[in-house]
Amino acid sequence: MKGSFDDITSDIRPVVVDFHAEWCQPCKMQAPILKQVAEELGEKIRVIKVDVDTNNDIAMRFGIRGVPTLMIFQKGEVKYKQAGVHSRSQLMDAIRKNLE
């Protein structure tokens, strides 16, 4: 992750944050779905990954208790937060609500 978390999540575009861990099998299932959605939406969104083991301070700040947890930020505000693996359609629905 380049730049500070707060700077990145202050973007005018929706920023999808994937809180994950290297040892987490469901997180590994989520990764290709995130990649597909990011490629599909291109510059309309930004996707970043935050490893909870190496960024524990950020995970604690947002009350991350399980991985994967996806959050969507826009202009620094939390617009969405949900733990668990998201299907492509679930993720697209959550993002679309913040693109309007």
Summary of the structure (lengths in Angstrom):
residues: 100
radius of gyration: 12.3
end to end distance: 26.4
largest distance: 35.5
contacts: 283
relative contact order: 0.24
helix: 43%
strand: 25%
